[in-house]
Amino acid sequence: MNFWQILAQLATGAGYTILVTVACIATGLVTGLLVALLTRLRLRALDRLLATYTYVFRGVPVLVLLFLVYFGLPGLGLNVPPLVAMMLSLGLIAGAYLAEVFRGAFASVDPDEIMAAEAMGMSRRQILLAIELPQMLRFAVPGMLNEFTTVLKYSPFAYTVGLPEIMKQAMALAATTLRGLEIYLAIGVLYFGIYKLMLFLVRAIERRYAVPGFIRL
């Protein structure tokens, strides 16, 4: 078995890796956006609850939370499927980081535009949906990309709960062939390829919805 055969065999697990990454990114996006929108309500009790969520989930290691969900909850009678466990651990941690990205992006929206909309008689809901939210998502693209790549880098933890993604297949292949160097090098190539694909897609979205006159540093 040469390097290219190893690469081809490991690529069969790439589908699960992409599935885990996309599922956790989707969970993080929905959670982060929901938290960021709720903070716009300016309710003190709710703000404290949301601040606690972001503080705790940004500080808990992904693997620890994954084990708590997948191996701990069955002790309470809750059996969580592997993919759902990844979404409830890695996805919610990503959501805590994305909530801060979105909060900062909301702060980048020009307040004069909001004031002008209020002067025109637009409701708070109309201002949020037509002015603040579209611009916030544009400003948030660079931060979102950083968090997406972080999710991809943590996706190999899926092998610990039995998902047959790239890392799990690599460990099984290394145990039978004893060619660890070539196998783990092939893993690096595959993850880099997935990362470049993700980068290409996000950059295309960023160019499509870039804020006119906004220079990305």
C-alpha positions as semicolon CSV with decimal commas, in nm:
position;residue;x (nm);y (nm);z (nm)
1;M;0,000;0,000;0,000
2;N;0,155;0,327;-0,112
3;F;0,082;0,679;0,013
4;W;-0,187;0,749;-0,247
5;Q;-0,370;0,427;-0,163
6;I;-0,360;0,524;0,204
7;L;-0,493;0,869;0,117
8;A;-0,776;0,719;-0,090
9;Q;-0,875;0,479;0,187
10;L;-0,879;0,753;0,451
11;A;-1,080;0,979;0,221
12;T;-1,377;0,747;0,270
13;G;-1,410;0,894;0,619
14;A;-1,402;1,252;0,492
15;G;-1,779;1,249;0,448
16;Y;-1,831;1,195;0,821
17;T;-1,573;1,462;0,900
18;I;-1,755;1,713;0,680
19;L;-2,092;1,606;0,826
20;V;-1,969;1,660;1,184
21;T;-1,812;1,994;1,093
22;V;-2,121;2,124;0,912
23;A;-2,358;2,004;1,187
24;C;-2,152;2,169;1,461
25;I;-2,111;2,489;1,259
26;A;-2,489;2,503;1,202
27;T;-2,551;2,452;1,575
28;G;-2,298;2,721;1,660
29;L;-2,444;2,968;1,408
30;V;-2,802;2,926;1,530
31;T;-2,700;2,941;1,896
32;G;-2,463;3,234;1,854
33;L;-2,710;3,435;1,648
34;L;-2,991;3,366;1,894
35;V;-2,776;3,475;2,189
36;A;-2,662;3,790;2,006
37;L;-3,021;3,881;1,916
38;L;-3,145;3,822;2,270
39;T;-2,878;4,051;2,409
40;R;-3,029;4,329;2,195
41;L;-3,339;4,316;2,418
42;R;-3,138;4,474;2,702
43;L;-3,309;4,269;2,976
44;R;-3,088;4,254;3,284
45;A;-3,185;3,905;3,404
46;L;-3,159;3,763;3,051
47;D;-2,825;3,936;2,994
48;R;-2,684;3,770;3,306
49;L;-2,804;3,429;3,189
50;L;-2,655;3,475;2,843
51;A;-2,329;3,609;2,986
52;T;-2,308;3,300;3,208
53;Y;-2,359;3,075;2,905
54;T;-2,082;3,242;2,702
55;Y;-1,847;3,253;3,002
56;V;-1,893;2,887;3,093
57;F;-1,893;2,737;2,743
58;R;-1,590;2,937;2,633
59;G;-1,397;2,797;2,927
60;V;-1,495;2,428;2,914
61;P;-1,266;2,201;2,707
62;V;-1,445;2,042;2,412
63;L;-1,344;1,686;2,503
64;V;-1,460;1,724;2,864
65;L;-1,801;1,852;2,757
66;L;-1,828;1,582;2,490
67;F;-1,765;1,310;2,749
68;L;-2,014;1,470;2,989
69;V;-2,282;1,462;2,719
70;Y;-2,209;1,123;2,562
71;F;-2,094;0,919;2,863
72;G;-2,248;1,119;3,148
73;L;-2,607;1,176;3,039
74;P;-2,682;0,801;2,997
75;G;-2,638;0,781;3,375
76;L;-2,946;1,005;3,397
77;G;-3,136;0,791;3,147
78;L;-3,060;1,012;2,846
79;N;-2,888;0,826;2,564
80;V;-2,743;1,077;2,317
81;P;-2,644;0,970;1,961
82;P;-2,279;1,043;1,869
83;L;-2,356;1,321;1,618
84;V;-2,596;1,491;1,858
85;A;-2,333;1,469;2,132
86;M;-2,088;1,651;1,906
87;M;-2,348;1,917;1,829
88;L;-2,426;1,965;2,199
89;S;-2,060;1,999;2,290
90;L;-1,855;2,141;2,005
91;G;-2,159;2,316;1,853
92;L;-2,257;2,496;2,174
93;I;-1,898;2,594;2,247
94;A;-1,870;2,738;1,896
95;G;-2,199;2,918;1,959
96;A;-2,055;3,088;2,266
97;Y;-1,764;3,223;2,063
98;L;-1,983;3,319;1,768
99;A;-2,217;3,509;2,002
100;E;-1,925;3,737;2,089
101;V;-1,836;3,772;1,721
102;F;-2,193;3,874;1,640
103;R;-2,210;4,110;1,938
104;G;-1,900;4,292;1,816
105;A;-2,037;4,301;1,461
106;F;-2,362;4,455;1,584
107;A;-2,154;4,727;1,752
108;S;-1,991;4,803;1,414
109;V;-2,321;4,909;1,256
110;D;-2,328;5,287;1,216
111;P;-2,562;5,428;1,486
112;D;-2,649;5,719;1,258
113;E;-2,826;5,474;1,025
114;I;-3,032;5,345;1,314
115;M;-3,117;5,698;1,421
116;A;-3,221;5,787;1,067
117;A;-3,444;5,479;1,049
118;E;-3,609;5,573;1,378
119;A;-3,668;5,924;1,245
120;M;-3,841;5,771;0,942
121;G;-4,081;5,590;1,172
122;M;-3,944;5,235;1,130
123;S;-4,023;4,997;1,413
124;R;-3,752;4,831;1,624
125;R;-3,820;4,501;1,446
126;Q;-3,791;4,660;1,102
127;I;-3,464;4,829;1,195
128;L;-3,320;4,503;1,324
129;L;-3,419;4,296;1,020
130;A;-3,358;4,553;0,745
131;I;-3,057;4,748;0,873
132;E;-2,873;4,593;1,167
133;L;-2,887;4,219;1,089
134;P;-2,771;4,231;0,723
135;Q;-2,475;4,458;0,805
136;M;-2,388;4,260;1,117
137;L;-2,361;3,937;0,919
138;R;-2,131;4,107;0,668
139;F;-1,902;4,246;0,937
140;A;-1,899;3,908;1,115
141;V;-1,767;3,703;0,818
142;P;-1,394;3,714;0,917
143;G;-1,470;3,612;1,276
144;M;-1,707;3,342;1,158
145;L;-1,436;3,199;0,932
146;N;-1,193;3,178;1,223
147;E;-1,448;2,990;1,433
148;F;-1,538;2,757;1,144
149;T;-1,174;2,653;1,110
150;T;-1,159;2,595;1,487
151;V;-1,461;2,365;1,462
152;L;-1,289;2,172;1,182
153;K;-0,976;2,130;1,394
154;Y;-1,180;1,992;1,684
155;S;-1,388;1,757;1,467
156;P;-1,141;1,465;1,513
157;F;-1,280;1,429;1,866
158;A;-1,575;1,257;1,696
159;Y;-1,371;0,936;1,689
160;T;-1,395;0,916;2,070
161;V;-1,772;0,863;2,047
162;G;-1,755;0,612;1,763
163;L;-1,815;0,817;1,449
164;P;-1,617;0,662;1,159
165;E;-1,454;0,986;1,048
166;I;-1,098;1,030;0,922
167;M;-0,920;0,999;1,256
168;K;-1,097;0,679;1,358
169;Q;-1,016;0,516;1,025
170;A;-0,656;0,633;1,050
171;M;-0,609;0,479;1,394
172;A;-0,750;0,147;1,274
173;L;-0,532;0,156;0,962
174;A;-0,220;0,246;1,160
175;A;-0,281;-0,044;1,399
176;T;-0,292;-0,295;1,112
177;T;-0,020;-0,156;0,883
178;L;0,219;0,006;1,136
179;R;0,277;0,290;0,888
180;G;0,184;0,572;1,120
181;L;0,399;0,841;0,958
182;E;0,241;0,806;0,615
183;I;-0,110;0,763;0,756
184;Y;-0,104;1,070;0,978
185;L;0,062;1,271;0,704
186;A;-0,229;1,171;0,479
187;I;-0,468;1,293;0,750
188;G;-0,296;1,631;0,744
189;V;-0,337;1,649;0,366
190;L;-0,708;1,564;0,388
191;Y;-0,781;1,816;0,662
192;F;-0,591;2,084;0,473
193;G;-0,798;2,007;0,164
194;I;-1,123;2,037;0,361
195;Y;-1,000;2,362;0,515
196;K;-0,916;2,510;0,173
197;L;-1,259;2,412;0,043
198;M;-1,423;2,580;0,341
199;L;-1,204;2,887;0,296
200;F;-1,297;2,911;-0,072
201;L;-1,671;2,891;0,003
202;V;-1,660;3,147;0,285
203;R;-1,444;3,388;0,083
204;A;-1,692;3,360;-0,204
205;I;-1,976;3,448;0,034
206;E;-1,769;3,731;0,179
207;R;-1,706;3,880;-0,167
208;R;-2,072;3,842;-0,260
209;Y;-2,201;4,023;0,048
210;A;-1,909;4,256;0,122
211;V;-2,001;4,595;0,262
212;P;-1,931;4,859;-0,010
213;G;-1,635;5,074;0,092
214;F;-1,542;4,848;0,383
215;I;-1,175;4,746;0,375
216;R;-1,101;4,410;0,539
217;L;-0,773;4,417;0,729
